[in-house]
Amino acid sequence: MLSAWPLSLFLILISPAIGSFLAVLVDRLPRGEDVVRRPSACRSCGTALGVGDLVPLASFIWRRGRCGHCAAPIPPWLFYMEIAATGLALLAVLEGDTPGHMIGTAVILWLLLALAVSDLMWFRLPDLLTGGLALVALAMAPDPRAAFLGAGLGVMAFAALRRGYRIMRKREGLGLGDVKLMAGLGAFVGLTHLPLLVLLGAVTAIAVALAGAWRQGRYDATRPLPFGTALCAAAFALWLVGLA
Ligand SMILES: [Zn+2]
């Protein structure tokens, strides 16, 4: 859409910085660290990062993935998140037909990315991210009724599953974060596609678990699975094929 091009350009230009901010959220929220007031510092030597260390995409390449002070390697996922956030902004711009749609879609995709990485790295789905996803997905829904029903049913089904597992197996099987995540994912895909989302997420999680077991030569049923990551990936796949 021609009239939306300044916004499209703006979204793409700020997206590496958004990716950088999402990486800070994923790095700090699960550890209970302050996101706003605490300045960025090297996790290895504690040196506060300067302007030259904080340029998204460029800093990592320029410093060759190492701290400028102690040369400790910087976790590459921070850099990958900046690239991924930029790619997602591009997709949102290509898919969005109005400025509001573009911004909303970009925000949802960015939140899905942050949640997926957070669960993968820490097995945590911070409330700030699951709550933000639910709010934006409900506000953005083309069919609010389907979104509310999707969110409600998603949360109820997962809460029941969590309770049932705990009663039967006498241990925690599904995190509370997964239950909260379903509010946003249910609103995003809507009631009709909710079963498909859960099926796709479960199949993905099981496939990854089996691949891991095959690689290690044994299967450990008590090993935690980042189910939230699989669900976010499933929601993204549904969105890609036009089902969200
Ligand atoms: Zn350092």
Boltz pocket constraint, residues with backbone or C-beta under 6 A from the ligand:
constraints:
  - pocket:
      binder: B
      contacts: [[A, 42], [A, 43], [A, 44], [A, 45], [A, 46], [A, 47], [A, 67], [A, 68], [A, 69], [A, 70], [A, 71], [A, 72]]
      max_distance: 6.0
